[in-house]
């Protein structure tokens, strides 16, 4: 069995979600925070609240950072490392234009000079264990080939690859031919990420490639028990999976009631819990949840 890593997703996998998932579902070797970033000249306070050790007790959490250059990376590390974290994941894979057009995430991949800056900065923190999450490129599936020699020369715990170009975001098929070429060129332990949603897909990846682990994001939001099922070797039926998801939901809603005073705002936030579960719930139930106009109707629509 391979270690399963929970990919970060902005707006979904904040600290409360991670704590509740870890307690009720489990099966995760490591959770990654939604990327910590610079905004208006400083580190976003929202990101720092998510990192507070008291919000992550008992959960294996690694902060993920996104930076356009070494200066931004150092600024982020200067704030995060004093919290006691010793592992840092560097995001070179975010596909969203809001980040890539500023040279962050996958936007750094067409600029080997900037990647070299990041690599030089990594060497300045010998006591920190770094990893990198990346895509094949921003617009070309060959862009990784120029930065791979740079990454191979720095100490990294692993590289996580999502085998798409960022311009596709999550559309189209993953490029497994390029992934295989990447596996041959990468000197670091390699984690696969991208479109993993079933036990059969997990087993296929385990059997076919020499991987250090598998990272799952949307697949775990659609099926929170997926990692636990894989590790136990026992597949739950749909009823059991939905029951576990409902337990997670109820715990998360109880948490939101303590931090969001407005019922309308709580509804907007908690409804996102079901965003990826249309197939699991069935379209009729899912649409009823998504269309509920108030908390009473929303709760009545839940499975």
C-alpha positions in Angstrom: 0.0 0.0 0.0 1.2 3.5 -0.9 1.0 6.5 1.5 -2.0 8.7 0.5 -1.5 12.5 0.7 -4.4 14.9 0.8 -3.9 17.7 -1.7 -4.8 21.2 -0.7 -7.8 22.9 -2.2 -8.6 26.5 -1.6 -11.9 27.0 0.2 -12.3 23.3 1.1 -9.5 21.8 3.1 -9.0 24.4 5.8 -7.9 23.4 9.4 -11.4 22.3 10.6 -12.0 20.1 7.6 -8.6 18.5 8.0 -9.1 17.8 11.7 -12.6 16.3 11.2 -11.5 14.2 8.2 -8.5 12.9 10.1 -10.7 11.8 13.1 -13.7 10.4 11.2 -12.2 9.0 8.0 -8.4 8.9 8.3 -6.1 7.0 6.0 -4.1 10.0 5.2 -0.3 10.1 5.6 -0.1 13.8 5.2 -2.4 16.8 4.7 -1.2 19.9 2.9 -2.5 23.4 3.7 -4.0 25.5 1.0 -1.0 27.5 -0.2 0.2 30.4 1.9 0.9 33.4 -0.2 1.8 37.1 -0.2 -0.9 39.7 -0.6 -0.5 43.5 -0.5 3.1 43.2 0.6 2.6 40.8 3.5 1.6 37.2 4.3 -2.1 36.7 4.3 -3.4 36.6 7.9 -6.1 34.1 6.9 -3.4 31.6 5.8 -1.5 32.1 9.0 -4.6 31.4 11.1 -5.0 28.1 9.2 -1.4 27.2 10.2 -1.6 27.8 13.9 -0.4 24.7 15.7 -3.4 24.7 18.0 -5.7 24.3 15.0 -3.8 21.3 13.7 -3.3 19.1 16.8 -3.0 15.5 16.1 -3.0 16.0 12.3 0.1 15.4 10.1 0.1 18.8 8.3 2.7 20.3 5.9 2.4 24.0 5.0 2.3 24.6 1.3 3.7 28.0 0.0 3.5 29.7 -3.3 6.1 32.2 -4.4 7.3 33.9 -7.6 10.9 34.2 -6.5 13.3 33.6 -3.7 12.5 36.8 -1.9 8.8 35.9 -1.5 9.8 32.4 -0.4 12.1 33.7 2.3 9.4 36.1 3.6 6.9 33.2 3.9 9.4 31.0 5.6 10.4 33.7 8.1 6.7 33.7 9.3 6.0 29.9 9.0 9.1 28.3 10.5 8.8 30.0 13.9 5.5 28.1 14.3 7.5 24.9 14.6 7.0 23.5 11.1 10.0 21.6 9.7 8.5 20.5 6.4 7.5 22.9 3.5 5.9 22.1 0.2 6.5 24.6 -2.6 3.7 25.0 -5.1 4.9 25.1 -8.7 1.7 23.7 -10.1 -1.2 26.0 -9.3 -3.0 26.5 -12.7 -5.2 29.5 -11.9 -4.4 32.7 -13.9 -4.7 34.9 -10.8 -1.5 33.2 -9.7 0.2 32.1 -12.9 0.1 35.6 -14.6 2.3 36.8 -11.7 4.8 34.0 -12.1 3.6 31.9 -9.2 2.5 28.3 -9.2 2.9 26.8 -12.7 3.6 30.3 -13.9 7.2 29.9 -12.7 7.9 26.8 -14.9 8.6 28.7 -18.1 11.3 30.7 -16.2 14.2 28.4 -15.2 16.1 31.4 -13.8 13.3 31.9 -11.2 13.3 28.2 -10.4 17.1 28.4 -9.9 16.5 31.2 -7.4 14.1 29.0 -5.5 16.6 26.2 -5.6 19.4 28.4 -4.3 17.1 29.6 -1.4 16.3 26.0 -0.5 20.0 25.3 0.1 20.0 28.2 2.6 17.6 26.3 4.9 19.5 23.0 5.6 17.3 22.2 8.6 14.0 22.4 6.6 12.7 19.5 4.6 11.4 20.7 1.3 9.2 19.1 -1.4 7.7 20.5 -4.6 4.3 20.1 -6.2 4.3 20.8 -10.0 2.7 20.4 -13.3 4.2 19.5 -16.7 4.3 23.2 -17.6 2.3 26.3 -18.0 1.3 25.9 -21.7 3.7 23.2 -22.9 4.1 19.7 -21.6 7.8 19.9 -22.3 8.5 22.9 -19.9 9.4 20.6 -17.0 12.4 19.3 -19.0 14.3 22.6 -18.4 13.7 22.8 -14.7 14.1 19.1 -13.9 17.9 19.3 -13.8 17.7 22.2 -11.4 15.3 20.4 -9.1 17.4 17.2 -9.3 20.3 19.0 -7.7 18.6 20.3 -4.6 17.6 18.2 -1.6 13.9 17.4 -1.8 11.9 14.9 0.1 9.8 14.3 -2.9 8.2 15.8 -6.0 4.5 15.6 -6.6 3.5 15.7 -10.3 0.1 16.5 -11.8 0.6 15.5 -15.4 -1.3 18.3 -17.1 -0.3 21.7 -18.3 -1.7 24.5 -16.2 -3.6 26.0 -19.1 -5.9 23.0 -19.1 -6.6 23.5 -15.4 -8.6 20.2 -14.8 -9.9 19.6 -18.3 -9.0 16.9 -20.7 -7.1 13.7 -19.9 -4.0 13.5 -17.8 -0.8 13.0 -19.9 0.5 9.7 -18.8 3.0 9.5 -21.6 4.7 12.7 -20.3 4.3 11.3 -16.7 6.3 8.2 -17.7 9.1 10.4 -19.2 9.1 12.5 -16.0 9.5 9.3 -13.9 12.7 8.5 -15.8 14.2 12.0 -15.4 13.3 12.6 -11.8 15.9 11.7 -9.2 13.7 12.3 -6.3 10.9 10.1 -4.8 7.8 10.8 -6.9 4.2 11.2 -5.9 1.4 11.0 -8.5 -1.5 13.5 -8.4 -4.4 13.9 -10.8 -7.9 12.5 -11.4 -7.7 9.7 -8.8 -11.3 8.9 -7.6 -11.6 5.1 -7.3 -9.9 2.2 -5.6 -9.2 0.6 -9.0 -7.3 3.7 -10.1 -5.3 3.6 -6.9 -4.4 0.0 -7.4 -3.4 0.5 -11.0 -1.0 3.3 -10.1 0.5 1.2 -7.3 1.0 -1.7 -9.6 2.3 0.2 -12.6 4.7 2.8 -11.3 7.5 3.0 -8.7 5.8 5.7 -6.6 6.5 7.1 -3.2 2.8 7.9 -2.7 -0.3 9.2 -4.3 -1.9 12.6 -3.7 -5.6 13.0 -4.0 -7.7 16.2 -3.9 -11.0 16.3 -5.6 -11.3 12.5 -5.3 -11.3 12.7 -1.5 -13.8 15.6 -1.5 -16.1 13.4 -3.6 -15.4 10.3 -1.5 -13.9 11.2 1.9 -13.4 7.5 2.8 -11.4 6.7 -0.3 -8.0 6.6 1.4 -9.3 4.6 4.3 -10.9 2.1 2.0 -7.7 1.7 0.0 -5.6 1.1 3.1 -8.0 -1.3 4.7 -8.5 -3.3 1.4 -12.3 -3.1 2.0 -14.6 -1.1 -0.2 -17.6 0.5 1.6 -21.0 0.4 -0.1 -22.6 3.7 -1.1 -24.8 3.9 2.0 -21.8 3.6 4.3 -19.8 6.2 2.4 -22.7 8.7 2.5 -23.2 8.0 6.2 -19.6 8.8 6.9 -19.8 12.0 4.8 -22.9 13.1 6.7 -21.0 12.6 10.0 -18.2 14.8 8.7 -20.7 17.4 7.4 -22.5 17.6 10.8 -19.3 18.1 12.7 -18.1 20.7 10.3 -21.4 22.6 10.5 -21.2 22.5 14.3 -17.8 24.1 14.0 -19.0 26.8 11.6 -21.8 27.7 14.0 -19.1 28.7 16.5 -17.2 31.0 14.0 -19.8 32.3 11.5 -22.7 34.1 13.2 -24.7 34.7 10.0 -26.9 31.7 9.0 -26.9 32.8 5.4 -23.1 32.9 5.4 -22.9 29.5 7.1 -25.2 28.0 4.5 -23.0 29.4 1.7 -19.9 27.9 3.3 -21.3 24.5 4.4 -23.0 23.8 1.1 -19.5 23.6 -0.6 -19.0 20.4 1.3 -21.1 18.6 -1.3 -19.7 20.3 -4.4 -17.9 17.2 -5.7 -20.5 14.6 -4.5 -23.1 14.6 -7.3 -22.2 11.1 -8.5 -22.1 9.8 -4.9 -25.5 11.3 -3.9 -27.3 11.1 -7.2 -28.2 14.1 -9.2 -31.7 14.6 -7.7 -30.5 14.8 -4.1 -27.5 16.8 -5.0 -29.5 19.4 -6.9 -31.9 19.7 -4.1 -29.0 20.5 -1.7 -27.5 23.0 -4.1 -30.8 24.8 -4.7 -32.0 25.1 -1.0 -32.6 28.7 -0.3 -32.4 28.6 3.5 -30.9 26.4 6.2 -34.2 24.7 7.0 -34.7 23.5 3.5 -31.0 22.7 3.2 -31.0 20.4 6.2 -34.2 18.7 5.0 -32.5 18.0 1.6 -29.5 16.2 3.2 -29.1 12.4 2.8 
